[in-house]
Amino acid sequence: MEQLKLAALDPEDLAVLSAQVQDAVLKVGDIRYLPAEGRLVIAMNRFAWDKTESGAKSQHERRRAALSFARISDLKAQNIRQDARDAVLSLLAVEYVPDEAPAGRINLLFAGGATLSFAVECIEAQLADLGAAWETGSKPHHTLD
């Protein structure tokens, strides 16, 4: 069983990490903000894009994974009901908006217009699979407007 482990320290690394968490699903209750530590940790079920063969109609897989960010502050949520802990979010992308390098903001963009946004001193993110994969018969598909 190969488990994915990635670290992101610059915008290019973060783009790779973003591609690996695209279409991950999670519950609002899976988001943990630790302000005293300056850390955000999110447990998710990521679609294993790294295991998908293009054009193949085979089974696809999802994996339980943890995405974490360090050196963060000023966490803001938009269109996320924090009291609805069982509400499901679908992560579309992770984007970095530079400020005074290496500082900036990271935005987690979810389907339906939900967003988590936070300031970072610098990019310091990690993604790690937490266990075995399970099969899913469907591959996420996005129509372009």
Residue, then its C-alpha position, 0 to 999 in steps of 0.5 A: m500500500e503506497q501512501l501519499k505524503l507531500a509537503a508544500l513550501d512554495p506556490e509551485d508545491l502548493a499547486v501540486l498539493s491542490a491537485q491531489v486534494q481536488d474533489a476531496v470530501l469532508k465534514v465541517g466537523d473535520i476542520r480543526y483550527l488550533p489558534a494557539e499553535g497557528r495550525l489548521v488541520i483538516a481530515m478528508n476523504r481525498f479522491a486518489w488522482d495519483k492512482t487514476e489512469s486517464g480514460a480508464k473505466s476501472q475502479h477508482e479509489r479514495r483515501r482518508a488523508a490529513l491536510s495541515f497548514a502551519r504558521i497561520s492566523d486570521l482564519k475566516a469562513q464564508n458560506i460554511r455553517q460552523d454549527a452544521r458539523d455533519a454538513v459535507l464540503s467538497l474541496l475544489a482547490v487550494e490557492y495562494v495569494p501573495d502579500e509581502a513575500p513569503a507571507g500571503r493568504i491561502n484560500l480553500l475553495f469548496a463547491g457551492g461558494a464556500t471558502l476558508s481563508f487564512a493568513v500565512e507567514c509563509i507556505e508550510a503545508q503537509l498532506a498525508d494519507l492516513g490508511a488504506a484506500w477503498e474503491t469508488g465506482s465514480k470519478p469526479h467530473h466537472t462541467l466547464d461553463 
